[in-house]
Every structure is written in structure tokens, then in C-alpha cells.
Amino acid sequence: MNERKLETMEKSELAREYFFKGYNCAQSVALAFTEELGMSEETVARTVSGFGGGFGRMREMCGAVSGMVFVLSVLRGYGEPVSGDPKTACYALIQKAVHRYKEANGSYICRVLLGLDEAEGTPVAEERTAQYYEKRPCPNLCACAAGITAELLHQTQEG
């Protein structure tokens, strides 16, 4: 197995493991890239904590996608108020990532991925039990997003 494929699989599995530890989807994906981000686990987890549950459990944009966008933005984004090439390159990368995710999973909307007609209407997260994990596609969605992120980071290596 080539090194790139192995790294992608490792990041995918790491994101899955973080979800099983109790982190939300956005945290799980972002935490898989803590070393690359150059941030502490606590800083990464806090920074993306509100993106879980499709933005604070509103079941909008999937948290795994939000985590993916966060990582790609920090590592391949731009930091100046610009237009043109840097902004275009960043947006193109994000669109590529989100399109890949949608192709793999059918949607990037949390409630659609969970099979819900609408959000539950409460910010209170469910207790993490064996039954919770059995009915949730989230560990696999986190793994998918982390894999796409690793692949795109490799394809867009600087230098």
C-alpha cells in the first residue's frame, strides 16, 4: 500500500476514533489534523465545537463537512483581505471537497444524512450509548471527510 493511501486511511480512522470518544463530527474531523494545524487538541476542539450537529444541533451543514472546511481553510486558505487568485483557489478547493463528500454520501446536510424530516428542535445532545452509535452514520461520515481532507491536502502540498 502506498504512503498516501495509508495516511488517508490513518486520518479516516483517527476521525472515527475521536467520534467514538464523544467528540462531535466537526471536532472529530478537525482533531484528526491537530498536528498539521499546529494547535492543541483543546484549541481545535473548542474552535469547531459549535459546528457539531449541523451548527449547534440545528441539523444544517454536516459537522464533518464543517470540520473538513476548517482544516482546509487553515492549511490552504488565505489570510489577507484579497480577491482574485488566492480566494478563488481556496473556494475551488472547498467546493471540490464538499462535492466529493456529497458524491460519497448523497448530501452534506445533517438532517438528510440522519434521515430526519426536520431538526429535533432542541440543543440538548443525545447521550452516547451503544444504541446511539448503532443508529448514527456519523463515525463513517467523519472518516469519509477526514479521508477527503487528507487526499486534498496531499494533492495541494505547498512547495
TORKOL-4160 file (C-alpha; in steps of 0.2 Angstrom, whole numbers, padded with zeros to 4 digits, m for minus):
159
<pt num="1" X="0000" Y="0000" Z="0000"/>
<pt num="2" X="0007" Y="0017" Z="m0004"/>
<pt num="3" X="0011" Y="0030" Z="0009"/>
<pt num="4" X="m0003" Y="0042" Z="0003"/>
<pt num="5" X="m0016" Y="0029" Z="0004"/>
<pt num="6" X="m0010" Y="0024" Z="0021"/>
<pt num="7" X="m0010" Y="0042" Z="0028"/>
<pt num="8" X="m0028" Y="0044" Z="0021"/>
<pt num="9" X="m0034" Y="0028" Z="0030"/>
<pt num="10" X="m0025" Y="0033" Z="0046"/>
<pt num="11" X="m0034" Y="0050" Z="0046"/>
<pt num="12" X="m0050" Y="0042" Z="0042"/>
<pt num="13" X="m0048" Y="0030" Z="0057"/>
<pt num="14" X="m0042" Y="0044" Z="0068"/>
<pt num="15" X="m0058" Y="0054" Z="0065"/>
<pt num="16" X="m0069" Y="0039" Z="0068"/>
<pt num="17" X="m0060" Y="0036" Z="0085"/>
<pt num="18" X="m0062" Y="0054" Z="0090"/>
<pt num="19" X="m0081" Y="0052" Z="0087"/>
<pt num="20" X="m0082" Y="0036" Z="0097"/>
<pt num="21" X="m0073" Y="0046" Z="0111"/>
<pt num="22" X="m0088" Y="0058" Z="0112"/>
<pt num="23" X="m0082" Y="0072" Z="0101"/>
<pt num="24" X="m0095" Y="0079" Z="0088"/>
<pt num="25" X="m0092" Y="0077" Z="0070"/>
<pt num="26" X="m0084" Y="0093" Z="0067"/>
<pt num="27" X="m0072" Y="0091" Z="0081"/>
<pt num="28" X="m0068" Y="0073" Z="0076"/>
<pt num="29" X="m0063" Y="0078" Z="0058"/>
<pt num="30" X="m0053" Y="0093" Z="0064"/>
<pt num="31" X="m0044" Y="0084" Z="0078"/>
<pt num="32" X="m0038" Y="0071" Z="0066"/>
<pt num="33" X="m0027" Y="0085" Z="0059"/>
<pt num="34" X="m0021" Y="0093" Z="0076"/>
<pt num="35" X="m0003" Y="0090" Z="0071"/>
<pt num="36" X="m0004" Y="0098" Z="0054"/>
<pt num="37" X="m0014" Y="0113" Z="0061"/>
<pt num="38" X="m0001" Y="0116" Z="0074"/>
<pt num="39" X="m0014" Y="0119" Z="0088"/>
<pt num="40" X="m0018" Y="0110" Z="0104"/>
<pt num="41" X="m0032" Y="0097" Z="0104"/>
<pt num="42" X="m0041" Y="0109" Z="0116"/>
<pt num="43" X="m0040" Y="0124" Z="0104"/>
<pt num="44" X="m0045" Y="0113" Z="0089"/>
<pt num="45" X="m0060" Y="0106" Z="0099"/>
<pt num="46" X="m0066" Y="0122" Z="0106"/>
<pt num="47" X="m0064" Y="0131" Z="0089"/>
<pt num="48" X="m0075" Y="0120" Z="0080"/>
<pt num="49" X="m0087" Y="0114" Z="0094"/>
<pt num="50" X="m0102" Y="0124" Z="0088"/>
<pt num="51" X="m0102" Y="0116" Z="0071"/>
<pt num="52" X="m0107" Y="0099" Z="0078"/>
<pt num="53" X="m0125" Y="0093" Z="0075"/>
<pt num="54" X="m0126" Y="0104" Z="0059"/>
<pt num="55" X="m0122" Y="0120" Z="0068"/>
<pt num="56" X="m0127" Y="0118" Z="0086"/>
<pt num="57" X="m0139" Y="0103" Z="0083"/>
<pt num="58" X="m0149" Y="0113" Z="0070"/>
<pt num="59" X="m0146" Y="0099" Z="0058"/>
<pt num="60" X="m0140" Y="0110" Z="0044"/>
<pt num="61" X="m0122" Y="0109" Z="0036"/>
<pt num="62" X="m0115" Y="0092" Z="0042"/>
<pt num="63" X="m0102" Y="0094" Z="0056"/>
<pt num="64" X="m0090" Y="0083" Z="0047"/>
<pt num="65" X="m0090" Y="0094" Z="0032"/>
<pt num="66" X="m0088" Y="0109" Z="0043"/>
<pt num="67" X="m0073" Y="0101" Z="0051"/>
<pt num="68" X="m0066" Y="0097" Z="0034"/>
<pt num="69" X="m0068" Y="0115" Z="0028"/>
<pt num="70" X="m0060" Y="0122" Z="0044"/>
<pt num="71" X="m0044" Y="0111" Z="0041"/>
<pt num="72" X="m0043" Y="0115" Z="0023"/>
<pt num="73" X="m0045" Y="0134" Z="0026"/>
<pt num="74" X="m0032" Y="0134" Z="0040"/>
<pt num="75" X="m0020" Y="0124" Z="0030"/>
<pt num="76" X="m0024" Y="0130" Z="0012"/>
<pt num="77" X="m0034" Y="0146" Z="0014"/>
<pt num="78" X="m0029" Y="0165" Z="0013"/>
<pt num="79" X="m0026" Y="0177" Z="0027"/>
<pt num="80" X="m0027" Y="0194" Z="0019"/>
<pt num="81" X="m0042" Y="0204" Z="0013"/>
<pt num="82" X="m0040" Y="0199" Z="m0006"/>
<pt num="83" X="m0049" Y="0194" Z="m0021"/>
<pt num="84" X="m0043" Y="0185" Z="m0036"/>
<pt num="85" X="m0032" Y="0170" Z="m0036"/>
<pt num="86" X="m0030" Y="0166" Z="m0018"/>
<pt num="87" X="m0048" Y="0167" Z="m0014"/>
<pt num="88" X="m0053" Y="0158" Z="m0030"/>
<pt num="89" X="m0041" Y="0144" Z="m0026"/>
<pt num="90" X="m0047" Y="0142" Z="m0008"/>
<pt num="91" X="m0065" Y="0142" Z="m0014"/>
<pt num="92" X="m0062" Y="0130" Z="m0028"/>
<pt num="93" X="m0053" Y="0118" Z="m0015"/>
<pt num="94" X="m0068" Y="0119" Z="m0003"/>
<pt num="95" X="m0080" Y="0116" Z="m0017"/>
<pt num="96" X="m0070" Y="0101" Z="m0023"/>
<pt num="97" X="m0070" Y="0094" Z="m0005"/>
<pt num="98" X="m0089" Y="0097" Z="m0002"/>
<pt num="99" X="m0094" Y="0089" Z="m0019"/>
<pt num="100" X="m0083" Y="0074" Z="m0016"/>
<pt num="101" X="m0092" Y="0072" Z="0001"/>
<pt num="102" X="m0109" Y="0074" Z="m0007"/>
<pt num="103" X="m0105" Y="0061" Z="m0021"/>
<pt num="104" X="m0099" Y="0049" Z="m0007"/>
<pt num="105" X="m0114" Y="0051" Z="0005"/>
<pt num="106" X="m0128" Y="0059" Z="m0005"/>
<pt num="107" X="m0129" Y="0075" Z="0004"/>
<pt num="108" X="m0120" Y="0087" Z="0015"/>
<pt num="109" X="m0135" Y="0092" Z="0026"/>
<pt num="110" X="m0135" Y="0084" Z="0043"/>
<pt num="111" X="m0154" Y="0080" Z="0044"/>
<pt num="112" X="m0154" Y="0072" Z="0027"/>
<pt num="113" X="m0139" Y="0061" Z="0031"/>
<pt num="114" X="m0148" Y="0056" Z="0048"/>
<pt num="115" X="m0164" Y="0053" Z="0039"/>
<pt num="116" X="m0174" Y="0066" Z="0048"/>
<pt num="117" X="m0188" Y="0076" Z="0040"/>
<pt num="118" X="m0183" Y="0091" Z="0052"/>
<pt num="119" X="m0172" Y="0095" Z="0066"/>
<pt num="120" X="m0177" Y="0089" Z="0083"/>
<pt num="121" X="m0179" Y="0106" Z="0089"/>
<pt num="122" X="m0168" Y="0105" Z="0104"/>
<pt num="123" X="m0150" Y="0110" Z="0108"/>
<pt num="124" X="m0149" Y="0095" Z="0120"/>
<pt num="125" X="m0137" Y="0082" Z="0113"/>
<pt num="126" X="m0142" Y="0063" Z="0115"/>
<pt num="127" X="m0132" Y="0053" Z="0127"/>
<pt num="128" X="m0119" Y="0042" Z="0119"/>
<pt num="129" X="m0124" Y="0024" Z="0121"/>
<pt num="130" X="m0122" Y="0008" Z="0111"/>
<pt num="131" X="m0139" Y="0012" Z="0103"/>
<pt num="132" X="m0134" Y="0029" Z="0098"/>
<pt num="133" X="m0119" Y="0023" Z="0089"/>
<pt num="134" X="m0129" Y="0009" Z="0080"/>
<pt num="135" X="m0141" Y="0022" Z="0073"/>
<pt num="136" X="m0129" Y="0035" Z="0068"/>
<pt num="137" X="m0119" Y="0036" Z="0052"/>
<pt num="138" X="m0108" Y="0049" Z="0059"/>
<pt num="139" X="m0092" Y="0039" Z="0063"/>
<pt num="140" X="m0092" Y="0034" Z="0044"/>
<pt num="141" X="m0096" Y="0052" Z="0039"/>
<pt num="142" X="m0081" Y="0058" Z="0049"/>
<pt num="143" X="m0070" Y="0045" Z="0042"/>
<pt num="144" X="m0075" Y="0050" Z="0024"/>
<pt num="145" X="m0072" Y="0069" Z="0027"/>
<pt num="146" X="m0055" Y="0066" Z="0035"/>
<pt num="147" X="m0050" Y="0055" Z="0021"/>
<pt num="148" X="m0056" Y="0068" Z="0008"/>
<pt num="149" X="m0046" Y="0081" Z="0018"/>
<pt num="150" X="m0030" Y="0071" Z="0018"/>
<pt num="151" X="m0031" Y="0067" Z="0000"/>
<pt num="152" X="m0034" Y="0085" Z="m0005"/>
<pt num="153" X="m0020" Y="0091" Z="0007"/>
<pt num="154" X="m0008" Y="0079" Z="m0002"/>
<pt num="155" X="m0014" Y="0085" Z="m0019"/>
<pt num="156" X="m0011" Y="0103" Z="m0015"/>
<pt num="157" X="0005" Y="0102" Z="m0005"/>
<pt num="158" X="0015" Y="0118" Z="m0005"/>
<pt num="159" X="0032" Y="0118" Z="m0011"/>
